[in-house]
Amino acid sequence: MGLNRTAKGIVLVPTLLLGGAFLAAATWADGPAESNRGLAIGLGVFLMAAGLLAQLLPEPAREAEDADPVPPPGS
């Protein structure tokens, strides 16, 4: 089973949401959480980059559908 567009979307949405949440947490970190700002930025950038890079993976060509289409019944 190869990669498909739905699987790419399933990877993209959570990584962008979590990456954005970590970056937002890094932006608004006050008090004791300020010491973890670098970690939050690193995780946010990593998650967003991983989700976007997953979109660049090549999709395999559709062999079965394009090569030999099945005629509809009754023709």
C-alpha angles and dihedrals in degrees: 000000000000134000118284139185095259092055090050090053091049088056096041101053100052094041093052092046094047092042090052091048092053091048091049090049089052091050096052099035111137133170118356093358090064091083089064095053094106092051092049092050092048094049092045094051092044094051094046092047092048092052093048093045090052087063090059095060109113119250118227117247117260101250104171098044098045100038104053117010115200113234116236117260117270098031 
